Amino acid sequence: MLSHLLPKQPAPRTADWRFARMSVCIAVLCEERRRLVTVTDTKVNFGVFSADTVAMKDVPIYRRCTALIAGNDTEHANSILDRATQLLYSDGKPKSPSEVADIVDQALAERVNREIETKILRKRGFTVETFLEKGKQKCTPSAYLSLCNRIDQISLSLRFLICGFDAKGLGHIYSVDGKTAPANYDSIGFWAIGSGAQAALSSLAFHANNAAVSAYMSKEEGVYFALTAKFMAESSDEVGKKGALVTTFDASAEHKLEYVDLEGQDKIRSLWGEYGAPRVPKGVANFVKPLVQPNAD
């Protein structure tokens, strides 16, 4: 849907980038939680080489909900989201963002179980269910403990941000990592995932502490602070610097989707570089020099 924002080439799926690391995804609530702003970079990192402006990490998953993707095992992301979409529409009942997050968590758990079966249990004639039911009886104690230890080490390095609106039109942000229950960040009003998340969250938290970032800010302010948080996250080698996917959407029946193109992003970067980016005061060394005193001993 948003591939026109990236260079004119076949839009790769996350599954095409095996062993790739997906670096930063940011979600911000604004306009009294009536609008969401999402920002992702478009870089994938393969360890010894990388590619920028190629990856779509923002995937519409259910009605007024979208999933942002980060992690190392991104070859599994499409399968997980496809399964989640199947579950979401299976009974025809509307789902809240909380339920969407729970179902993505379920689909992630199913994928982990499939990895356990494929890598460990299948060659021994077990499924996850039959191993839980009969494994202790069919295996020697040492073999059973060995299998349990190997199973415990199977996991997927994947995290999702589920962003969407409830029936009242209020926005929600959930994080799904498959290790803990889905976490909700509505009270904070923003969250980030990926290797650049700490830098992005630090930027957003600084402005939140100064009352500039809140769920009551305008859409335009939300775009600025989310995008400049991505600029701060570029200190991570895994975060792409050549552009981002910046979108805003609301809970209206039209589900209005807006975006900031690369030219607009460059203009915001220039504004941020001139007025907002951290800078060193002129003459700072001379100012600090008399403040550094020798030890009295």
C-alpha positions as CSV (number, residue, x, y, z in Angstrom):
1,M,0.0,0.0,0.0
2,L,2.9,2.4,0.8
3,S,5.5,1.0,-1.6
4,H,5.2,4.2,-3.7
5,L,7.1,6.0,-1.0
6,L,10.2,3.8,-1.6
7,P,12.4,3.7,-4.7
8,K,10.6,2.3,-7.8
9,Q,11.5,-1.4,-7.6
10,P,9.6,-4.5,-6.6
11,A,8.6,-4.1,-2.9
12,P,10.4,-6.7,-0.9
13,R,8.5,-8.6,1.8
14,T,10.1,-9.1,5.2
15,A,10.3,-12.8,4.5
16,D,12.7,-12.0,1.6
17,W,15.3,-10.8,3.9
18,R,16.5,-13.9,5.8
19,F,18.8,-13.2,8.8
20,A,18.1,-9.5,8.4
21,R,17.9,-7.2,11.4
22,M,15.1,-4.6,11.3
23,S,16.2,-1.6,13.2
24,V,13.6,1.0,14.5
25,C,9.9,1.5,14.6
26,I,8.2,4.3,16.5
27,A,4.5,5.0,17.3
28,V,3.1,8.2,18.8
29,L,-0.4,9.1,19.9
30,C,-1.7,12.6,19.3
31,E,-4.8,14.8,19.0
32,E,-6.3,13.4,22.2
33,R,-5.5,9.8,21.1
34,R,-7.6,10.4,18.0
35,R,-4.7,10.0,15.6
36,L,-1.6,7.8,15.4
37,V,1.8,8.7,13.9
38,T,4.1,5.8,12.9
39,V,7.7,6.1,11.7
40,T,10.0,3.2,10.6
41,D,13.3,3.2,8.9
42,T,13.6,1.2,5.7
43,K,17.0,-0.5,6.2
44,V,17.8,-4.2,6.7
45,N,21.2,-5.4,8.1
46,F,22.7,-8.7,7.2
47,G,25.7,-8.4,9.6
48,V,28.5,-8.0,7.0
49,F,26.5,-5.9,4.6
50,S,23.2,-4.0,4.6
51,A,20.6,-2.4,2.3
52,D,18.8,0.9,2.9
53,T,15.4,2.1,1.5
54,V,14.2,-1.4,0.7
55,A,12.1,-2.8,3.5
56,M,8.5,-2.2,4.5
57,K,8.1,-2.6,8.3
58,D,4.6,-1.2,8.6
59,V,2.0,-3.8,7.7
60,P,-1.8,-3.2,7.9
61,I,-3.1,-6.2,9.8
62,Y,-6.8,-5.7,10.8
63,R,-9.3,-2.9,10.0
64,R,-8.0,0.1,11.9
65,C,-4.8,-1.6,13.2
66,T,-1.3,-1.9,11.8
67,A,1.7,-3.9,12.9
68,L,5.3,-2.5,13.0
69,I,8.1,-5.1,12.8
70,A,11.6,-5.2,14.3
71,G,14.0,-8.0,15.2
72,N,16.5,-10.4,13.8
73,D,14.3,-13.3,12.7
74,T,12.2,-11.3,10.3
75,E,11.9,-14.2,7.8
76,H,9.1,-15.4,10.1
77,A,7.2,-12.1,10.3
78,N,4.9,-12.5,7.3
79,S,3.9,-16.0,8.3
80,I,3.1,-14.8,11.8
81,L,1.0,-11.9,10.6
82,D,-0.7,-14.0,8.0
83,R,-1.7,-16.5,10.7
84,A,-2.9,-13.6,13.0
85,T,-5.0,-12.1,10.2
86,Q,-6.6,-15.5,9.6
87,L,-7.5,-15.8,13.3
88,L,-8.7,-12.2,13.5
89,Y,-11.3,-12.7,10.7
90,S,-12.2,-16.3,11.5
91,D,-15.3,-15.6,13.6
92,G,-16.5,-12.4,12.0
93,K,-16.6,-10.5,15.3
94,P,-14.9,-7.1,15.6
95,K,-11.7,-7.1,17.6
96,S,-10.3,-4.4,19.8
97,P,-6.5,-3.4,19.6
98,S,-6.0,-5.4,22.8
99,E,-7.5,-8.5,21.2
100,V,-5.4,-7.9,18.0
101,A,-2.3,-7.8,20.2
102,D,-3.3,-11.0,22.0
103,I,-3.9,-12.8,18.7
104,V,-0.5,-11.6,17.2
105,D,1.0,-13.0,20.5
106,Q,-0.8,-16.3,19.9
107,A,0.4,-16.5,16.3
108,L,3.9,-15.8,17.4
109,A,3.7,-18.6,20.0
110,E,2.4,-21.0,17.3
111,R,5.4,-20.1,15.1
112,V,7.8,-20.8,18.0
113,N,6.1,-24.2,18.6
114,R,6.5,-25.0,14.9
115,E,10.2,-24.2,15.2
116,I,10.5,-26.5,18.2
117,E,8.8,-29.3,16.3
118,T,10.9,-28.8,13.2
119,K,14.3,-28.5,14.9
120,I,13.9,-30.8,17.8
121,L,10.8,-32.9,18.2
122,R,9.9,-34.1,14.7
123,K,12.8,-36.5,14.3
124,R,11.9,-38.1,17.6
125,G,8.3,-38.6,16.6
126,F,6.8,-35.9,18.8
127,T,4.7,-32.8,18.3
128,V,4.6,-30.2,21.0
129,E,1.3,-31.6,22.3
130,T,2.4,-35.2,22.4
131,F,5.7,-34.3,24.0
132,L,3.9,-32.5,26.8
133,E,1.5,-35.4,27.2
134,K,3.8,-38.4,26.8
135,G,7.4,-37.2,26.6
136,K,8.2,-37.9,30.2
137,Q,6.9,-41.5,29.9
138,K,8.5,-42.3,26.6
139,C,12.0,-40.7,27.2
140,T,14.6,-41.6,29.8
141,P,15.0,-38.9,32.5
142,S,18.3,-37.7,31.0
143,A,16.9,-37.6,27.4
144,Y,13.7,-35.8,28.6
145,L,15.7,-33.1,30.5
146,S,18.0,-32.7,27.5
147,L,15.1,-32.1,25.2
148,C,13.5,-29.7,27.6
149,N,16.7,-27.7,27.8
150,R,16.9,-27.5,24.0
151,I,13.3,-26.5,23.8
152,D,13.8,-23.7,26.3
153,Q,16.5,-22.2,24.0
154,I,14.2,-21.9,21.0
155,S,12.9,-18.4,20.5
156,L,12.4,-15.8,17.8
157,S,14.0,-12.4,17.9
158,L,10.9,-10.6,16.8
159,R,8.9,-7.8,18.2
160,F,5.7,-6.1,17.0
161,L,4.1,-2.8,17.7
162,I,0.4,-3.1,17.3
163,C,-1.2,0.3,16.7
164,G,-4.8,0.9,16.2
165,F,-8.2,2.3,17.3
166,D,-11.0,1.0,19.4
167,A,-14.8,1.3,18.9
168,K,-14.7,4.8,20.5
169,G,-12.0,6.0,18.2
170,L,-9.3,6.1,20.8
171,G,-5.8,5.0,19.7
172,H,-3.8,2.3,21.4
173,I,-0.2,1.1,21.3
174,Y,0.8,-2.5,22.3
175,S,4.1,-4.3,22.2
176,V,4.3,-8.0,21.4
177,D,7.5,-9.9,21.9
178,G,6.4,-13.5,22.6
179,K,8.2,-13.6,26.0
180,T,5.8,-11.6,28.1
181,A,2.1,-10.7,27.8
182,P,1.5,-7.9,25.3
183,A,2.4,-4.6,27.0
184,N,0.3,-1.4,26.7
185,Y,1.8,2.1,26.3
186,D,-1.4,4.2,26.1
187,S,-0.6,6.1,29.3
188,I,2.9,7.0,28.0
189,G,1.5,7.9,24.6
190,F,4.4,6.6,22.6
191,W,6.8,3.6,22.2
192,A,9.6,2.3,20.0
193,I,11.1,-1.1,19.2
194,G,14.3,-2.2,17.4
195,S,18.0,-1.7,17.9
196,G,17.5,2.1,17.7
197,A,14.6,2.1,20.2
198,Q,16.6,3.4,23.3
199,A,17.8,6.5,21.4
200,A,14.4,7.1,20.0
201,L,12.7,6.7,23.4
202,S,15.3,8.9,25.0
203,S,14.4,11.7,22.6
204,L,10.7,11.3,23.1
205,A,11.0,11.0,26.9
206,F,13.1,14.2,27.0
207,H,10.4,16.2,25.2
208,A,7.6,14.5,27.2
209,N,9.4,15.6,30.4
210,N,9.2,19.1,29.1
211,A,5.5,18.8,28.2
212,A,6.1,19.1,24.4
213,V,5.2,15.4,23.7
214,S,1.8,14.2,24.9
215,A,-1.3,12.6,23.5
216,Y,-2.8,16.1,23.3
217,M,-0.3,17.5,20.8
218,S,-1.2,18.1,17.2
219,K,-0.7,15.7,14.4
220,E,2.0,17.9,13.0
221,E,3.9,18.0,16.3
222,G,3.5,14.2,16.5
223,V,5.1,13.9,13.0
224,Y,8.0,16.2,14.0
225,F,8.8,14.5,17.3
226,A,8.4,10.9,16.0
227,L,10.6,11.6,13.0
228,T,13.3,13.5,14.9
229,A,13.3,10.5,17.4
230,K,14.2,8.4,14.4
231,F,17.0,10.9,13.5
232,M,18.4,10.4,17.1
233,A,18.1,6.6,16.6
234,E,20.4,6.8,13.6
235,S,23.3,6.7,16.0
236,S,22.8,2.9,15.8
237,D,24.6,1.4,12.8
238,E,21.5,-0.7,12.1
239,V,19.1,2.2,11.6
240,G,18.8,3.5,8.0
241,K,19.7,7.1,7.4
242,K,18.4,7.5,3.8
243,G,14.7,7.9,4.6
244,A,11.8,6.7,6.6
245,L,8.2,5.6,6.2
246,V,6.2,8.3,8.0
247,T,2.4,7.8,8.2
248,T,-0.5,9.1,10.2
249,F,-4.0,7.6,10.4
250,D,-7.2,8.0,12.4
251,A,-10.3,6.0,13.3
252,S,-12.6,7.5,10.8
253,A,-14.7,5.4,8.6
254,E,-12.5,6.4,5.7
255,H,-9.4,5.4,7.8
256,K,-7.6,8.5,6.4
257,L,-4.0,7.7,5.8
258,E,-1.4,10.5,5.3
259,Y,2.3,10.3,4.8
260,V,5.4,12.5,4.6
261,D,7.5,11.9,1.5
262,L,11.3,11.9,1.3
263,E,11.4,15.6,0.3
264,G,9.3,16.5,3.3
265,Q,11.5,14.4,5.6
266,D,14.6,16.2,4.4
267,K,13.0,19.6,5.2
268,I,12.1,18.4,8.7
269,R,15.7,17.1,9.1
270,S,17.1,20.6,8.0
271,L,14.8,22.3,10.6
272,W,15.8,19.9,13.3
273,G,19.5,20.3,12.4
274,E,19.3,24.1,12.6
275,Y,17.2,24.4,15.8
276,G,16.5,21.0,17.5
277,A,19.5,18.7,17.2
278,P,21.8,18.5,20.3
279,R,24.7,20.9,19.8
280,V,27.8,22.0,21.7
281,P,27.7,25.6,23.0
282,K,30.3,28.0,21.6
283,G,33.2,28.4,24.0
284,V,32.2,25.4,26.1
285,A,35.8,24.5,27.0
286,N,36.6,27.9,28.3
287,F,33.3,28.0,30.3
288,V,34.0,24.6,31.9
289,K,37.7,25.1,32.5
290,P,37.4,27.1,35.8
291,L,34.8,24.7,37.1
292,V,37.2,21.8,37.0
293,Q,39.1,22.1,40.3
294,P,42.2,20.2,41.6
295,N,41.8,17.8,44.4
296,A,42.4,19.5,47.7
297,D,44.6,16.6,48.9
